[in-house]
Amino acid sequence: MTQYLVSIQHPENYDPSLEGEAMIRDIGALNEAMDAAGARFFAGGLESASHAKSLRKQPDGQVAVTDGPYLEAKEHIGGFWILECADMDEALAWGRKAVVACRVPVEVRAFLKFRPNRK
C-alpha cells in the first residue's frame, strides 16, 4: 500500500481557541474510522508556525537557526495524518472527511517510493 500525507492547512492567523467540542468530537470520530479501516499509520498536531525554527546552510558550511517558518505563507500545516491507502482515490475520500471534521482546507500527497541502488 502507498502512504499518503493528509495535511491540515491553518491560516496564519488561526485561533485554536475556536476549536469547539463538536470539532474535537468530529476529529475523534474520524480517527476512530481511520483506525477501524486500518488506514491510519500516524497522526499528529503541530504548534503554530510562529513557534517554528528554520535552519539554513550558510556559505561557510555553518547552519543558521532563525525563528519562524521557512516559508512566508498565508497557510501553514497545523496537523497531519499519514495514511496507508490502496490509491489516491481512497486517500482523497479520507481527505474529504478531514475537511469536514477539521473545518479547514486539507492537502493530500503521496509519499515518494524510493528504491535503493543495488549493484
CYANA upper distance limits for C-alpha pairs under 8 A (distance plus 0.5 A):
  1 MET  CA     84 GLU  CA      6.38
  1 MET  CA     85 CYS  CA      6.22
  1 MET  CA     86 ALA  CA      5.83
  1 MET  CA     87 ASP  CA      8.23
  2 THR  CA     84 GLU  CA      6.14
  2 THR  CA     85 CYS  CA      6.20
  2 THR  CA     86 ALA  CA      6.83
  2 THR  CA     87 ASP  CA      7.32
  2 THR  CA    110 ALA  CA      7.57
  2 THR  CA    111 PHE  CA      7.76
  3 GLN  CA     82 ILE  CA      6.97
  3 GLN  CA     83 LEU  CA      5.92
  3 GLN  CA     84 GLU  CA      4.96
  3 GLN  CA     85 CYS  CA      6.78
  3 GLN  CA    110 ALA  CA      6.52
  3 GLN  CA    111 PHE  CA      6.22
  4 TYR  CA     82 ILE  CA      6.07
  4 TYR  CA     83 LEU  CA      5.67
  4 TYR  CA     84 GLU  CA      6.86
  4 TYR  CA     85 CYS  CA      7.64
  4 TYR  CA     88 MET  CA      8.49
  4 TYR  CA     91 ALA  CA      7.18
  4 TYR  CA    108 VAL  CA      7.14
  4 TYR  CA    109 ARG  CA      5.97
  4 TYR  CA    110 ALA  CA      4.77
  4 TYR  CA    111 PHE  CA      6.20
  5 LEU  CA     80 PHE  CA      7.30
  5 LEU  CA     81 TRP  CA      6.40
  5 LEU  CA     82 ILE  CA      5.29
  5 LEU  CA     83 LEU  CA      7.05
  5 LEU  CA    107 GLU  CA      8.26
  5 LEU  CA    108 VAL  CA      6.12
  5 LEU  CA    109 ARG  CA      5.72
  5 LEU  CA    110 ALA  CA      6.70
  5 LEU  CA    111 PHE  CA      7.52
  6 VAL  CA     80 PHE  CA      6.00
  6 VAL  CA     81 TRP  CA      5.65
  6 VAL  CA     82 ILE  CA      6.84
  6 VAL  CA     83 LEU  CA      7.93
  6 VAL  CA     91 ALA  CA      8.30
  6 VAL  CA     95 GLY  CA      6.81
  6 VAL  CA    106 VAL  CA      7.10
  6 VAL  CA    107 GLU  CA      6.15
  6 VAL  CA    108 VAL  CA      5.04
  6 VAL  CA    109 ARG  CA      7.17
  7 SER  CA     77 ILE  CA      6.73
  7 SER  CA     78 GLY  CA      7.98
  7 SER  CA     79 GLY  CA      6.47
  7 SER  CA     80 PHE  CA      4.74
  7 SER  CA     81 TRP  CA      6.98
  7 SER  CA    106 VAL  CA      5.97
  7 SER  CA    107 GLU  CA      5.69
  7 SER  CA    108 VAL  CA      6.99
  8 ILE  CA     77 ILE  CA      6.08
  8 ILE  CA     78 GLY  CA      5.99
  8 ILE  CA     79 GLY  CA      5.75
  8 ILE  CA     80 PHE  CA      6.23
  8 ILE  CA     98 ALA  CA      8.47
  8 ILE  CA    102 CYS  CA      8.10
  8 ILE  CA    104 VAL  CA      7.34
  8 ILE  CA    105 PRO  CA      6.76
  8 ILE  CA    106 VAL  CA      5.15
  8 ILE  CA    107 GLU  CA      7.18
  9 GLN  CA     75 GLU  CA      6.35
  9 GLN  CA     76 HIS  CA      5.96
  9 GLN  CA     77 ILE  CA      5.29
  9 GLN  CA     78 GLY  CA      6.32
  9 GLN  CA     79 GLY  CA      8.18
  9 GLN  CA    104 VAL  CA      6.81
  9 GLN  CA    105 PRO  CA      5.83
  9 GLN  CA    106 VAL  CA      6.11
  9 GLN  CA    107 GLU  CA      7.81
 10 HIS  CA     14 TYR  CA      6.35
 10 HIS  CA     75 GLU  CA      5.79
 10 HIS  CA     76 HIS  CA      5.87
 10 HIS  CA     77 ILE  CA      6.60
 10 HIS  CA     78 GLY  CA      6.04
 10 HIS  CA    104 VAL  CA      7.04
 10 HIS  CA    105 PRO  CA      7.92
 11 PRO  CA     74 LYS  CA      6.24
 11 PRO  CA     75 GLU  CA      4.72
 11 PRO  CA     76 HIS  CA      6.90
 12 GLU  CA     49 ALA  CA      8.14
 12 GLU  CA     73 ALA  CA      7.92
 12 GLU  CA     74 LYS  CA      5.80
 12 GLU  CA     75 GLU  CA      5.72
 12 GLU  CA     76 HIS  CA      6.98
 19 GLU  CA     23 MET  CA      6.55
 19 GLU  CA     24 ILE  CA      7.43
 20 GLY  CA     24 ILE  CA      6.94
 21 GLU  CA     25 ARG  CA      6.48
 22 ALA  CA     26 ASP  CA      6.59
 23 MET  CA     27 ILE  CA      6.69
 23 MET  CA    101 ALA  CA      6.62
 23 MET  CA    102 CYS  CA      6.96
 23 MET  CA    103 ARG  CA      8.36
 24 ILE  CA     28 GLY  CA      6.63
 25 ARG  CA     29 ALA  CA      6.67
 26 ASP  CA     30 LEU  CA      6.70
 26 ASP  CA    101 ALA  CA      5.57
 26 ASP  CA    102 CYS  CA      8.21
 27 ILE  CA     31 ASN  CA      6.67
 27 ILE  CA     98 ALA  CA      8.01
 27 ILE  CA    101 ALA  CA      5.79
 27 ILE  CA    102 CYS  CA      7.06
 28 GLY  CA     32 GLU  CA      6.74
 29 ALA  CA     33 ALA  CA      6.69
 30 LEU  CA     34 MET  CA      6.64
 30 LEU  CA     97 LYS  CA      7.75
 30 LEU  CA     98 ALA  CA      7.77
 30 LEU  CA    101 ALA  CA      7.74
 31 ASN  CA     35 ASP  CA      6.64
 31 ASN  CA     40 ARG  CA      8.04
 32 GLU  CA     36 ALA  CA      6.57
 33 ALA  CA     37 ALA  CA      6.68
 34 MET  CA     38 GLY  CA      6.67
 34 MET  CA     39 ALA  CA      5.67
 34 MET  CA     40 ARG  CA      5.76
 34 MET  CA     94 TRP  CA      8.46
 35 ASP  CA     39 ALA  CA      6.57
 35 ASP  CA     40 ARG  CA      5.99
 38 GLY  CA     84 GLU  CA      8.28
 39 ALA  CA     83 LEU  CA      5.66
 39 ALA  CA     84 GLU  CA      5.47
 39 ALA  CA     85 CYS  CA      6.66
 40 ARG  CA     81 TRP  CA      7.48
 40 ARG  CA     82 ILE  CA      6.81
 40 ARG  CA     83 LEU  CA      5.18
 40 ARG  CA     84 GLU  CA      6.96
 41 PHE  CA     81 TRP  CA      8.02
 41 PHE  CA     82 ILE  CA      5.96
 41 PHE  CA     83 LEU  CA      5.76
 41 PHE  CA     84 GLU  CA      6.89
 42 PHE  CA     81 TRP  CA      6.23
 42 PHE  CA     82 ILE  CA      5.58
 42 PHE  CA     83 LEU  CA      7.53
 43 ALA  CA     79 GLY  CA      8.11
 43 ALA  CA     80 PHE  CA      6.12
 43 ALA  CA     81 TRP  CA      4.65
 43 ALA  CA     82 ILE  CA      6.59
 44 GLY  CA     79 GLY  CA      6.04
 44 GLY  CA     80 PHE  CA      6.07
 44 GLY  CA     81 TRP  CA      7.06
 45 GLY  CA     78 GLY  CA      6.52
 45 GLY  CA     79 GLY  CA      4.35
 45 GLY  CA     80 PHE  CA      6.86
 46 LEU  CA     77 ILE  CA      7.88
 46 LEU  CA     78 GLY  CA      5.66
 46 LEU  CA     79 GLY  CA      5.68
 47 GLU  CA     51 HIS  CA      7.04
 47 GLU  CA     52 ALA  CA      8.36
 47 GLU  CA     78 GLY  CA      7.40
 48 SER  CA     52 ALA  CA      7.84
 48 SER  CA     76 HIS  CA      8.48
 48 SER  CA     78 GLY  CA      7.20
 49 ALA  CA     68 GLY  CA      6.83
 49 ALA  CA     69 PRO  CA      6.10
 49 ALA  CA     76 HIS  CA      6.97
 49 ALA  CA     77 ILE  CA      8.34
 50 SER  CA     67 ASP  CA      8.09
 50 SER  CA     68 GLY  CA      5.52
 50 SER  CA     69 PRO  CA      7.13
 51 HIS  CA     67 ASP  CA      7.73
 51 HIS  CA     68 GLY  CA      6.56
 51 HIS  CA     69 PRO  CA      8.35
 52 ALA  CA     67 ASP  CA      6.76
 52 ALA  CA     68 GLY  CA      5.24
 52 ALA  CA     69 PRO  CA      5.76
 53 LYS  CA     65 VAL  CA      6.99
 53 LYS  CA     66 THR  CA      6.16
 53 LYS  CA     67 ASP  CA      5.26
 53 LYS  CA     68 GLY  CA      5.77
 53 LYS  CA     69 PRO  CA      6.73
 53 LYS  CA     70 TYR  CA      8.17
 54 SER  CA     65 VAL  CA      6.11
 54 SER  CA     66 THR  CA      5.78
 54 SER  CA     67 ASP  CA      6.84
 54 SER  CA     68 GLY  CA      6.89
 54 SER  CA     69 PRO  CA      6.40
 54 SER  CA     70 TYR  CA      5.72
 55 LEU  CA     63 VAL  CA      6.83
 55 LEU  CA     64 ALA  CA      6.04
 55 LEU  CA     65 VAL  CA      5.11
 55 LEU  CA     66 THR  CA      7.06
 55 LEU  CA     70 TYR  CA      8.35
 56 ARG  CA     63 VAL  CA      5.95
 56 ARG  CA     64 ALA  CA      5.79
 56 ARG  CA     65 VAL  CA      7.25
 57 LYS  CA     61 GLY  CA      6.69
 57 LYS  CA     62 GLN  CA      6.41
 57 LYS  CA     63 VAL  CA      4.93
 57 LYS  CA     64 ALA  CA      6.84
 58 GLN  CA     62 GLN  CA      5.84
 58 GLN  CA     63 VAL  CA      6.24
 58 GLN  CA     64 ALA  CA      7.19
 83 LEU  CA     91 ALA  CA      7.82
 85 CYS  CA     90 GLU  CA      6.48
 85 CYS  CA     91 ALA  CA      6.45
 86 ALA  CA     90 GLU  CA      6.97
 86 ALA  CA     91 ALA  CA      8.50
 87 ASP  CA     91 ALA  CA      7.04
 88 MET  CA     92 LEU  CA      6.46
 88 MET  CA    110 ALA  CA      7.99
 89 ASP  CA     93 ALA  CA      6.75
 90 GLU  CA     94 TRP  CA      7.12
 91 ALA  CA     95 GLY  CA      6.67
 91 ALA  CA    108 VAL  CA      7.55
 92 LEU  CA     96 ARG  CA      6.59
 92 LEU  CA    108 VAL  CA      7.20
 93 ALA  CA     97 LYS  CA      7.10
 94 TRP  CA     98 ALA  CA      6.69
 95 GLY  CA     99 VAL  CA      6.76
 95 GLY  CA    106 VAL  CA      6.98
 95 GLY  CA    107 GLU  CA      7.87
 95 GLY  CA    108 VAL  CA      7.08
 96 ARG  CA    100 VAL  CA      7.10
 97 LYS  CA    101 ALA  CA      6.68
 98 ALA  CA    102 CYS  CA      6.24
 98 ALA  CA    103 ARG  CA      8.37
 98 ALA  CA    106 VAL  CA      7.52
 99 VAL  CA    103 ARG  CA      5.95
 99 VAL  CA    104 VAL  CA      6.25
 99 VAL  CA    105 PRO  CA      6.32
 99 VAL  CA    106 VAL  CA      6.35
100 VAL  CA    104 VAL  CA      8.23
